[in-house]
Amino acid sequence: MTYLDLVKKLGLTKLIICLMDELGYPNKEIAKKLQITEPTIYNARKSYELLNEALQNVGYIQDLITVDGDIKVEQPKRSGTITEAIKQDLRNPDVQKIVDEFQTAFGTTSVSRYDRFAASRLAKKYGAESITQVIQLLAQHAGDKYTPVVSNVRQIEQKWVNIASFFKRIKQNEGIEDL
């Protein structure tokens, strides 16, 4: 059995992909060495980014800080299972506005904390107003040909590229203002 077979058998392929990516290997070389496709690399990177972010939110990852060439290990302060900053962020009115708009537009009743995390990241990056407009337009065009299907707020974040290209097509066809 080769090391590659062992890694695959133990289910550590995604971790090795992220390690090789962090060490600067190009995607084609990673794909060739691990005998995988490039979309698998993208998916692994995305899943570990979400895992890393979730772990940082809970406060279990130590931050490495370089001070005059020395590495100082500092443990983030924890408060329960989620840091106070994250709790405040999830109670943000912009996050609530996005979640409420999604529930109203799509008629869903349950929202997970991961949807709130996604809403928080979207609000920080694009603003609550533009995200609510996106939600309204997605609901308005639901069922149209090539409309991205979203069943929760996380999927808006995950399918952002598809949503943006869909709105570019709509803009060309209907003359909608920029989002």
Secondary structure, 3 states (H helix, E strand, C coil): CCHHHHHHHHCCHHHHHHHHHHCCCCHHHHHHHHCCCHHHHHHHHHHHHHHHHHHHHHCCCCEEEEECCEEEEECCCCCCCCCHHHHHHHCCHHHHHHHHHHHHHHCCCCCCHHHHHHHHHHHHHHCHHHHHHHHHHHHHCCCCCCCCCCCCHHHHHHCHHHHHHHHHHHHHHHCCCCC
